[in-house]
Amino acid sequence: MNFQQLRIISETAKRDFNLTEVAAALYTSQSGVSKHIKDLEEELGVQIFERKGKRLLGLTQPGRELLQIVERMLLDTRNIKSLAERFSNCEQGQLTVVTTHTQACYALPRVVLAFKEVYPEVHLTLNQCGPGEIKRMLLEGRADIGIATEALADVTELYSFPYYNWQHAIVIPAGHELESRPALSLGDIARYPILTYHEGITGRARIDRTFAGGGLTPNIVMSSLDADVIKTYVGLGLGIGIVAPMAFDPARDAGLKLLSGSRLFETNTTRIAVRRGRYLRAYAYRFIELCFAHLDTRSVELHSPPPSAADIQANSIQHQPGLSEPA
């Protein structure tokens, strides 16, 4: 048994059992990949993969259990390298944070600026993608820290905790009739064409659930991954928008108005997550620390209880702009 065989087992599962892609990812030949798999199965005396002819279809039961052990071994291998890097040069390296467009643009700028002041020599990679890809990158070790509203809770392999809470708000052109409507209701909103987030991101499922719970079918005329796109087309008169309130800047979004949806929409929780068992450099913990004024680095490192309700509430207030309640 060797590490190349272990890498092949891991990569084969990740690449949906396509050995051509596995070979390309590991810079080897497909025949070499097949031979490594055959040799390992013979050495262990069990069949790791289900097959149809020469094509791999999936993992056998022994294969599924083996994969869990393999992933732990590869993770520990990466941890050894990270440990050496931590003590050889603690002020340099690379930190990969994977998050959504909304978090990168609106929630993290203050944190990123503070981090770069402390660690100017650390190369910070800020990847933006959907929640599902954020989870995959964390699980596969391609990212150190993940931040998103969707997909990170209740994943056994991840340690995640609340960053801040928020509720959707309504963005309208200034002077729109909703601005003066008292006690804004879901019915009021449903009367207009709606622009909001694409399915699966930034709490969209909660928006749909809220309307369904009220027996309403909203006329969603456009969905987008990006709040800036939503605001642009609201400004062009395409409809009203439902967005995350942190994505609204009164100075930059002149001509638009943001109305509170706190009495209408469910609470969303943006979470920070790291891979359980992954050895992180000191500056990774410092980045998380900067997200909270009073978070102890060791609480993340030891996977102890999450930040207090007071800390989360303080963060939640910080991420809410001056919302306008309808008159």
VMD Tcl script that draws the C-alpha trace (Angstrom):
set ca {
  {0.00 0.00 0.00}
  {1.34 3.46 -0.88}
  {0.17 7.06 -0.88}
  {-0.35 7.10 -4.63}
  {-2.90 4.31 -4.23}
  {-4.62 6.26 -1.46}
  {-4.72 9.41 -3.59}
  {-6.21 7.40 -6.45}
  {-8.99 6.01 -4.23}
  {-9.84 9.50 -3.00}
  {-9.66 11.14 -6.42}
  {-11.72 8.38 -8.06}
  {-14.59 9.04 -5.66}
  {-14.33 12.80 -6.24}
  {-14.24 12.42 -10.03}
  {-17.41 10.31 -10.17}
  {-15.36 7.16 -10.97}
  {-14.08 8.57 -14.27}
  {-10.55 7.16 -14.52}
  {-9.61 9.44 -17.41}
  {-10.23 12.47 -15.18}
  {-8.46 10.80 -12.25}
  {-5.37 10.19 -14.37}
  {-5.35 13.80 -15.58}
  {-5.74 15.16 -12.04}
  {-2.86 13.04 -10.75}
  {-0.63 13.53 -13.81}
  {-0.42 9.85 -14.61}
  {-1.85 7.38 -17.13}
  {-5.24 5.73 -17.02}
  {-3.62 2.32 -17.24}
  {-1.44 3.24 -14.26}
  {-4.51 4.23 -12.25}
  {-6.24 0.94 -13.09}
  {-3.15 -1.05 -12.09}
  {-2.86 0.74 -8.74}
  {-6.51 -0.03 -7.98}
  {-6.10 -3.69 -8.98}
  {-2.91 -4.05 -6.91}
  {-4.54 -2.53 -3.83}
  {-7.63 -4.74 -4.13}
  {-5.41 -7.81 -4.41}
  {-3.33 -6.72 -1.41}
  {-6.40 -6.10 0.75}
  {-8.33 -9.09 -0.54}
  {-11.54 -7.07 -1.07}
  {-13.20 -5.42 -4.04}
  {-13.19 -1.65 -3.56}
  {-15.26 -0.62 -6.58}
  {-18.42 -1.88 -8.23}
  {-17.82 -2.57 -11.91}
  {-19.60 -3.12 -15.19}
  {-16.97 -4.53 -17.49}
  {-14.00 -2.18 -17.20}
  {-16.12 0.76 -16.08}
  {-16.33 1.71 -12.40}
  {-19.86 2.32 -11.15}
  {-19.34 3.12 -7.49}
  {-17.90 1.96 -4.18}
  {-18.61 -1.37 -2.55}
  {-19.42 -1.45 1.16}
  {-15.75 -2.18 2.03}
  {-14.81 0.56 -0.42}
  {-17.02 3.12 1.33}
  {-15.48 2.33 4.71}
  {-11.99 2.35 3.21}
  {-12.60 5.78 1.66}
  {-13.33 7.27 5.11}
  {-9.98 5.98 6.41}
  {-8.16 7.14 3.28}
  {-9.55 10.67 3.62}
  {-8.42 10.84 7.25}
  {-4.93 9.65 6.29}
  {-4.61 12.18 3.48}
  {-5.89 14.92 5.76}
  {-3.26 14.05 8.36}
  {-0.61 14.09 5.64}
  {-1.60 17.64 4.74}
  {-1.63 18.49 8.45}
  {2.01 17.41 8.80}
  {2.99 19.80 6.03}
  {0.93 22.61 7.57}
  {2.53 22.00 10.96}
  {6.01 22.34 9.48}
  {5.01 25.52 7.64}
  {3.49 26.97 10.79}
  {6.75 26.78 12.70}
  {9.13 27.48 9.81}
  {7.49 30.78 8.86}
  {4.42 31.83 10.79}
  {4.03 35.19 9.02}
  {3.89 33.91 5.44}
  {1.83 31.42 3.49}
  {-1.56 31.21 1.84}
  {-5.06 31.38 3.31}
  {-8.01 30.27 1.17}
  {-11.41 31.58 2.20}
  {-14.35 30.40 0.14}
  {-17.62 32.29 0.35}
  {-20.54 33.69 -1.61}
  {-20.58 36.94 -3.57}
  {-22.76 38.62 -0.93}
  {-20.39 37.79 1.93}
  {-17.27 38.70 -0.05}
  {-18.63 42.08 -1.13}
  {-20.56 43.19 1.94}
  {-19.72 41.21 5.09}
  {-15.96 40.63 4.79}
  {-14.22 43.82 3.56}
  {-13.60 45.09 7.12}
  {-12.22 41.68 8.14}
  {-10.00 41.36 5.07}
  {-8.51 44.84 5.53}
  {-7.78 44.17 9.21}
  {-6.25 40.78 8.37}
  {-3.92 42.21 5.71}
  {-2.71 44.84 8.16}
  {-1.65 42.08 10.56}
  {-0.40 39.59 7.94}
  {0.78 41.54 4.88}
  {2.92 38.62 3.69}
  {0.09 36.08 3.69}
  {-1.49 35.56 0.27}
  {-5.24 35.66 0.81}
  {-7.32 33.85 -1.79}
  {-10.99 34.83 -1.63}
  {-12.96 32.39 -3.79}
  {-16.60 33.16 -4.58}
  {-19.00 30.35 -5.47}
  {-22.27 28.73 -4.50}
  {-22.90 27.07 -1.11}
  {-22.63 23.53 -2.48}
  {-19.20 24.21 -3.93}
  {-18.13 25.91 -0.68}
  {-18.97 22.72 1.21}
  {-17.11 20.56 -1.32}
  {-14.00 22.74 -1.21}
  {-13.88 22.51 2.59}
  {-14.40 18.75 2.61}
  {-11.77 18.19 -0.09}
  {-9.21 20.39 1.64}
  {-9.15 23.01 -1.12}
  {-10.21 25.76 1.28}
  {-9.34 26.63 4.86}
  {-12.43 28.62 5.87}
  {-15.94 28.67 4.42}
  {-18.59 31.36 4.98}
  {-22.15 30.99 3.70}
  {-25.80 31.10 4.69}
  {-26.63 27.73 3.09}
  {-25.18 24.20 3.18}
  {-22.72 24.42 6.10}
  {-24.90 23.44 9.06}
  {-25.27 19.83 10.19}
  {-22.38 18.50 8.08}
  {-20.60 15.95 10.29}
  {-17.16 16.56 8.79}
  {-17.40 20.32 9.30}
  {-17.23 22.36 12.47}
  {-19.47 25.37 11.87}
  {-20.91 28.10 14.04}
  {-23.12 31.17 13.56}
  {-21.46 34.32 12.29}
  {-24.49 36.64 12.27}
  {-28.27 36.56 11.77}
  {-30.23 38.57 9.24}
  {-33.60 38.82 7.49}
  {-34.42 39.67 3.92}
  {-35.44 43.23 3.05}
  {-37.29 44.83 0.17}
  {-35.52 47.21 -2.20}
  {-37.69 49.64 -4.19}
  {-37.15 52.72 -6.35}
  {-37.32 55.90 -4.26}
  {-40.85 57.26 -4.29}
  {-42.44 53.84 -4.91}
  {-45.92 53.54 -3.42}
  {-44.76 50.80 -1.00}
  {-42.59 53.39 0.73}
  {-45.65 55.01 2.33}
  {-47.72 51.89 2.88}
  {-48.26 51.22 6.62}
  {-47.64 47.74 8.05}
  {-46.21 46.23 4.88}
  {-47.58 42.72 4.26}
  {-46.62 39.77 2.06}
  {-49.74 40.46 0.03}
  {-48.52 43.99 -0.66}
  {-45.20 42.64 -1.96}
  {-46.81 39.87 -4.02}
  {-48.74 42.46 -6.06}
  {-45.52 43.49 -7.84}
  {-43.01 41.72 -10.10}
  {-40.19 40.47 -7.86}
  {-36.44 40.18 -8.44}
  {-34.49 38.06 -5.97}
  {-31.78 35.46 -5.54}
  {-31.35 32.30 -7.55}
  {-32.52 29.04 -5.98}
  {-30.12 27.60 -3.40}
  {-28.33 30.78 -2.36}
  {-28.68 33.62 0.16}
  {-31.78 32.24 1.87}
  {-33.90 31.89 -1.27}
  {-35.58 28.75 0.12}
  {-36.85 30.79 3.09}
  {-38.30 33.42 0.77}
  {-40.21 30.75 -1.15}
  {-41.33 29.11 2.08}
  {-42.60 32.41 3.48}
  {-44.81 33.12 0.47}
  {-46.04 29.52 0.34}
  {-46.93 29.71 4.05}
  {-49.04 32.76 3.30}
  {-50.81 31.00 0.46}
  {-49.23 33.35 -2.10}
  {-47.46 32.71 -5.40}
  {-45.04 35.56 -6.03}
  {-44.36 36.72 -9.57}
  {-40.59 36.28 -9.64}
  {-39.57 37.80 -12.95}
  {-35.81 37.48 -12.50}
  {-33.38 35.66 -10.23}
  {-29.66 36.31 -9.87}
  {-26.61 35.21 -7.91}
  {-25.70 38.84 -7.31}
  {-27.56 41.48 -5.28}
  {-25.98 44.23 -7.37}
  {-27.66 42.80 -10.47}
  {-30.99 42.70 -8.63}
  {-30.63 46.34 -7.55}
  {-29.64 47.44 -11.05}
  {-32.84 46.08 -12.56}
  {-34.99 47.37 -9.72}
  {-33.58 50.79 -10.57}
  {-34.55 50.24 -14.21}
  {-38.16 49.63 -13.17}
  {-38.35 45.88 -13.74}
  {-39.93 45.28 -10.32}
  {-39.13 45.30 -6.61}
  {-36.24 43.35 -5.10}
  {-35.87 41.01 -2.13}
  {-32.25 41.05 -1.01}
  {-29.97 40.58 1.97}
  {-29.89 43.95 3.78}
  {-26.09 44.00 4.05}
  {-26.01 44.26 0.24}
  {-27.57 47.74 0.36}
  {-25.52 50.91 0.73}
  {-27.62 54.10 0.98}
  {-24.79 56.22 -0.42}
  {-23.94 53.94 -3.33}
  {-27.52 52.89 -4.06}
  {-28.88 56.40 -4.50}
  {-32.30 56.34 -6.08}
  {-33.29 53.19 -4.23}
  {-34.86 52.62 -0.82}
  {-34.59 49.61 1.49}
  {-37.63 48.54 3.53}
  {-37.36 46.19 6.48}
  {-38.73 42.68 6.10}
  {-38.19 41.74 9.74}
  {-41.91 41.22 10.35}
  {-42.33 39.20 7.17}
  {-39.37 36.90 6.54}
  {-37.66 34.14 8.51}
  {-34.28 34.65 10.14}
  {-31.24 33.51 8.16}
  {-27.96 32.58 9.79}
  {-24.65 33.05 8.01}
  {-22.14 30.50 9.28}
  {-18.37 30.09 9.38}
  {-17.04 26.56 8.89}
  {-13.74 24.69 8.95}
  {-12.95 21.06 8.18}
  {-12.81 18.93 11.32}
  {-9.32 17.54 11.82}
  {-7.70 20.02 9.41}
  {-4.59 21.65 10.83}
  {-4.86 25.40 10.27}
  {-2.10 27.97 10.46}
  {-2.28 30.58 13.22}
  {-3.29 33.28 10.76}
  {-6.37 31.26 9.74}
  {-7.61 31.36 13.33}
  {-6.77 35.06 13.44}
  {-8.99 35.66 10.39}
  {-11.90 33.98 12.19}
  {-11.10 35.95 15.33}
  {-11.39 39.18 13.36}
  {-14.96 38.27 12.44}
  {-15.85 38.48 16.13}
  {-14.74 41.07 18.64}
  {-14.58 38.59 21.54}
  {-13.99 35.16 20.00}
  {-11.20 33.08 21.54}
  {-9.07 31.39 18.88}
  {-8.83 28.24 20.96}
  {-12.60 27.79 20.90}
  {-12.41 27.21 17.15}
  {-9.22 25.15 17.30}
  {-10.69 22.83 19.92}
  {-14.19 22.80 18.38}
  {-15.70 23.97 21.65}
  {-19.07 25.74 21.98}
  {-19.74 28.48 19.40}
  {-19.65 32.23 20.08}
  {-22.13 33.56 22.60}
  {-25.58 34.82 21.64}
  {-24.42 38.32 22.57}
  {-21.50 38.15 20.12}
  {-23.75 36.87 17.34}
  {-26.30 39.60 18.06}
  {-23.56 42.25 17.99}
  {-22.42 40.94 14.60}
  {-26.01 40.86 13.36}
  {-26.52 44.53 14.22}
  {-23.22 45.41 12.58}
  {-24.35 43.81 9.32}
  {-27.69 45.64 9.18}
  {-27.73 49.01 7.42}
  {-30.24 51.71 8.35}
  {-33.44 49.96 7.31}
  {-36.58 51.97 6.72}
  {-39.81 50.77 8.24}
  {-42.85 51.60 6.11}
  {-44.66 54.68 7.37}
}
mol new
graphics top color blue
foreach p $ca { graphics top sphere $p radius 0.5 }
foreach p [lrange $ca 0 end-1] q [lrange $ca 1 end] { graphics top cylinder $p $q radius 0.2 }
display resetview
